[in-house]
């Protein structure tokens, strides 16, 4: 799957972010779309 397809998939989900959740939680909502997800969240990209 290309980056554009992945981006569209996540954009279509209209994922809500809550700043009170923090970076780890919000970053993890985007799976492998963002670089270094495992380093930020501490777990494998979803």
C-alpha distances in whole Angstrom, upper triangle without the diagonal:
4,7,8,6,7,10,11,10,13,15,16,17,19,20,23,24,28,29,32,29,28,26,25,24,22,20,19,18,15,13,11,11,14,16,18,18,20,22,23,23,24,22,18,15,15
4,5,5,6,9,10,11,13,14,16,17,19,20,23,24,28,29,31,29,28,25,24,24,22,20,19,18,15,14,12,10,13,14,17,17,20,22,22,23,25,23,19,16,16
4,5,5,6,9,10,11,12,14,16,17,17,20,21,24,25,28,26,25,22,22,22,19,17,17,16,12,12,10,7,10,12,15,15,18,20,20,20,22,21,18,15,15
4,5,5,6,9,10,10,12,14,16,17,20,21,25,26,29,27,26,23,23,23,20,18,19,17,14,14,13,10,12,15,18,18,21,23,22,23,25,24,21,18,18
4,5,5,6,9,10,11,13,15,16,19,21,25,26,29,27,26,24,24,23,20,19,18,16,13,13,12,10,13,16,19,18,21,23,23,23,25,23,20,17,16
4,5,5,6,9,10,11,13,13,17,18,22,23,26,23,23,20,20,19,17,15,14,13,9,10,9,7,10,13,16,15,17,20,19,19,21,19,17,13,12
4,5,5,6,8,10,11,12,15,16,20,21,24,22,22,19,19,18,16,14,14,12,9,11,10,7,10,13,16,15,18,20,19,19,22,21,19,15,14
4,6,5,6,9,10,12,15,17,21,23,26,24,24,22,22,21,18,17,17,14,12,13,13,10,13,17,20,18,22,24,22,22,25,23,21,17,16
4,6,5,7,9,10,14,16,20,22,25,22,23,21,21,19,16,16,15,12,10,11,12,10,13,17,19,17,20,23,21,21,23,21,19,15,13
4,5,5,7,7,11,13,16,18,21,19,19,17,17,15,13,12,12,9,7,9,10,8,11,15,17,15,18,20,19,18,21,19,17,14,12
4,5,5,7,10,13,16,18,21,20,20,19,19,17,14,14,15,12,10,12,14,11,13,17,20,18,21,23,21,20,24,22,21,17,16
4,5,8,12,14,18,21,23,22,22,21,22,19,17,17,17,13,12,14,16,14,16,20,22,20,23,26,24,23,26,24,22,19,17
4,5,9,12,15,18,20,19,20,19,19,16,14,15,14,11,10,13,15,13,16,19,21,19,21,24,22,20,23,22,20,17,15
4,6,9,13,16,18,17,18,18,18,16,13,14,15,11,11,14,16,14,16,20,22,19,22,24,22,20,24,23,22,18,17
4,6,10,13,15,13,15,14,15,12,9,11,11,8,8,12,15,13,14,18,19,16,19,21,18,17,20,19,19,16,14
4,7,10,12,11,13,13,14,11,9,11,12,9,11,14,17,16,16,20,21,18,20,22,19,17,21,20,21,18,17
4,6,9,8,9,10,11,9,6,9,11,9,11,14,17,15,15,18,19,16,19,19,16,15,19,19,20,17,16
4,5,5,8,9,11,9,7,11,12,11,14,17,19,19,18,20,21,18,20,20,17,16,19,20,21,19,19
4,5,6,8,11,9,8,11,13,13,15,18,20,19,18,20,20,18,20,19,16,15,19,20,22,20,20
4,5,9,11,10,9,13,14,14,17,19,22,22,20,22,22,19,20,20,16,15,18,20,22,21,21
4,7,8,6,7,10,11,11,14,16,19,19,18,20,19,16,17,17,14,12,15,16,19,18,18
4,6,6,6,8,10,11,14,16,18,18,16,17,16,14,15,15,11,10,13,15,18,17,18
4,6,5,6,8,10,11,13,15,15,12,14,13,11,12,12,8,8,11,13,15,14,16
4,6,5,6,9,11,11,13,14,12,13,12,9,10,9,6,5,8,10,12,12,13
4,6,5,7,10,11,14,14,13,15,14,11,12,13,9,7,10,11,13,12,12
4,5,5,8,10,13,12,11,14,14,11,13,14,10,9,13,13,14,12,13
4,5,6,8,10,10,8,10,10,7,10,11,7,7,11,11,12,10,11
4,5,6,8,10,9,11,10,7,8,10,8,6,9,9,9,7,8
4,6,9,9,10,13,13,10,12,14,12,10,13,12,12,9,8
4,6,6,7,10,11,8,11,14,12,11,14,13,12,8,8
4,6,7,9,10,7,9,12,11,10,12,10,8,5,5
4,5,7,8,6,9,12,12,11,13,11,9,5,7
4,7,9,8,11,14,13,13,16,14,12,9,10
4,7,6,10,11,10,11,14,13,12,9,11
4,6,9,9,9,11,13,13,12,10,13
4,5,5,7,9,10,10,10,9,12
4,5,5,6,8,8,7,6,9
4,5,5,5,5,5,6,10
4,6,5,7,9,10,13
4,6,8,10,10,13
4,5,8,8,11
4,7,9,12
4,6,9
4,6
4
